[in-house]
Every structure is written in structure tokens, then in C-alpha cells.
Amino acid sequence: MPVPATTEPTPQLRAQIAALEQALYRAQVAGSAGDIEPMLSADLRYLHSTGVAETRDDYLAGVAARLYEYGHIASRDVRLAVSEDLAIQDGVVAMTVSAHGAAKTLIHLLFCLVWRREGAQWKLLYRQATRLPDTA
């Protein structure tokens, strides 16, 4: 018998995925590839608002090389949909970001994070961001 898909996460799952998102942002702000790596699926596709698409290894190498230096990351209007082993978040994120020690710039992005349950853990499978006008 087919299992019906659901898009209504339990309160516990909603809290767990929100905590993962915040842990990811904390690790990104810290610039810690070692803290980010366990949260990423081996199959990760990380799409930047610039149009650059990276694999897990590409993204972690960029973090280690200080291509992405985050000063602050905060999301709002986040929605969550769940279907079996996928959890999909979307919303708006404000972040300050630079590279190689340059002054950080505030940007606003529409984002989508797709988390996949891999064994007993949720891992980031896909991230895409689209830059919003500066008035966002």
C-alpha cells in the first residue's frame, strides 16, 4: 500500500530542522569548514546567488580559502514542507558577507534549503539563493 506524502511537519521536526538551519549559519559565521562538513550530504549542490554552483568539496574548499566570510546571518518568513525523507525550507535571509578580509556587505536573499534524512541525521542536500533588491 502506498504511503501518502505529507507536507505538515510535526512540531518536533519543525524545531529540529530550524535548529539545523541555525547551526549551519553559526558554523558559516565562524568560518569553520570542520563544523559545516558533517551537516552536508556527499551529494550537496550549493547554488550561490551569483549563479555559481558548487559540490560539497567545492563549497568546503571555498570556506577554507575564505571566499565566504559571513558576519551575520538571519532568516525570516521561513516555511517548511516535509515529504518522507526530505525537508524543504524556504524564506528570506539577510547576511553580511565578504571574501578575503574585505568589508562585509549586507545582502538579502530568497533561499531554499533541502535537507535529506541520511540514516539517523538530516543533511543539507541542496541550497539555492536568489538575490533580492537592496530594499528587501
C-alpha positions in Angstrom: 0.0 0.0 0.0 1.5 3.4 -0.9 2.5 5.7 1.9 0.9 9.1 1.5 3.3 12.0 1.4 2.9 14.8 3.9 3.8 18.5 3.9 2.9 19.1 7.5 5.9 18.6 9.7 5.4 17.7 13.4 6.4 20.4 15.9 9.4 18.3 16.9 10.6 18.0 13.3 10.0 21.7 12.7 12.2 22.5 15.7 14.9 20.1 14.6 15.1 21.5 11.1 15.1 25.1 12.4 17.9 24.1 14.8 19.9 22.6 11.9 19.5 25.8 9.8 20.7 27.9 12.8 23.7 25.6 13.4 24.6 25.9 9.8 24.6 29.7 10.0 26.6 29.7 13.2 29.3 27.5 11.5 29.3 29.6 8.4 29.8 32.8 10.5 32.6 31.1 12.4 34.1 30.1 9.1 34.6 26.6 10.3 34.7 24.1 7.4 35.1 21.4 10.0 31.8 22.3 11.7 30.0 22.7 8.4 31.2 19.4 6.8 29.1 17.0 9.0 25.9 18.9 8.1 26.4 18.4 4.4 25.3 15.5 2.2 28.0 14.0 0.0 25.6 14.8 -2.8 25.3 18.5 -2.0 24.7 21.1 -4.6 25.3 24.6 -3.2 24.0 27.3 -5.6 25.1 30.9 -4.8 23.1 34.0 -5.6 25.9 34.8 -8.1 25.0 31.7 -10.2 28.0 29.7 -9.1 27.1 26.1 -8.4 29.3 24.0 -6.1 29.7 20.5 -4.9 30.2 19.7 -1.3 34.0 19.6 -1.7 34.0 22.9 -3.8 32.0 24.7 -1.1 34.1 23.4 1.8 37.3 24.4 -0.1 35.8 27.9 -0.6 35.1 28.2 3.1 38.6 27.1 4.0 40.1 29.6 1.4 38.0 32.4 3.0 36.0 33.0 -0.2 32.8 33.2 2.0 33.3 35.3 5.1 30.0 35.8 6.9 29.5 38.4 9.6 25.8 37.9 10.3 23.1 35.6 9.0 19.4 35.8 10.0 16.4 34.2 8.3 12.8 35.3 8.3 9.4 34.1 6.9 10.8 30.6 6.8 8.4 27.9 5.6 8.9 24.2 5.9 7.4 21.3 3.9 8.3 17.7 4.5 7.8 14.6 2.4 9.2 11.3 3.6 13.0 11.8 3.9 13.1 15.4 2.5 12.5 18.6 4.4 12.4 21.8 2.3 12.8 25.2 3.8 12.4 28.5 2.0 12.3 32.1 3.1 14.4 35.2 3.2 17.8 35.5 4.7 19.8 38.7 5.5 23.5 38.3 5.7 26.7 40.3 5.7 29.3 38.7 3.6 32.7 39.3 2.0 35.8 37.5 0.8 39.4 37.5 1.9 39.0 40.1 4.7 37.2 42.8 2.6 34.5 44.9 4.1 31.3 42.9 4.5 28.2 43.9 2.6 24.6 43.3 3.7 22.6 41.3 1.1 19.1 39.9 1.2 18.3 36.5 -0.5 15.4 34.3 -1.2 16.7 30.9 -0.2 15.7 27.3 -0.4 17.4 24.6 1.7 16.6 20.9 1.1 17.6 18.6 3.9 17.6 14.8 3.4 17.4 12.2 6.1 20.5 10.1 5.8 20.5 7.4 8.3 19.7 9.0 11.7 20.7 12.5 10.6 19.4 15.3 8.4 22.0 16.6 6.0 21.9 19.5 3.6 21.4 18.2 0.1 20.6 21.4 -1.9 20.8 25.1 -1.3 19.8 27.8 -3.8 19.7 31.6 -3.2 18.4 34.5 -5.3 19.5 38.0 -4.5 16.7 40.5 -3.7 16.9 44.2 -4.4 18.6 46.2 -1.6 15.1 47.5 -0.5 14.2 44.0 0.9 
